[in-house]
Amino acid sequence: RFSGTFIGNAESASPAAATSPPAVAAATLPAVPTIPVVPTIVGVPNTVAEGVLNPNEVKPPASGTRRARVLYDYEAADSTELALLADEMITVYSLPGMDPDWLIGERGNQKGKVPVTYLELLS
């Protein structure tokens, strides 16, 4: 059993120093209620903040869009992602609270998440 007190050299320690105060049981501590925190982003539907992206509901920011060249073909895993073809140009932007490894990509009227590693971001 750990005593809770660190003793560097047990031979030089007095018997009184080797004892520790009794541990406080976790059950005796007052319960602190926890409140789940769900980030809310002004102007962005809650479905994005909760990790579910509906590309039709996402609007590009007024500033912060960039052009990107696609480096590799990418097959979308689901309807929230945008399939990509190597060497095509798309517009990309980020949303607050979004995974930094992904961006929102737009090509014409198509929109969806795209992996950053498949893109060469242009100025």
Secondary structure, 3 states (H helix, E strand, C coil): CCCCCCCCCCCCCCHHHHCCCCCCCHHHCCCCCCCCCCCCCCCCCHHHHCCCCCHHHCCCCCCCCEEEEECCCECCCCCCECCECCCCEEEEECCCCCCCCEEEEEECCEEEEEEHHHEEECC
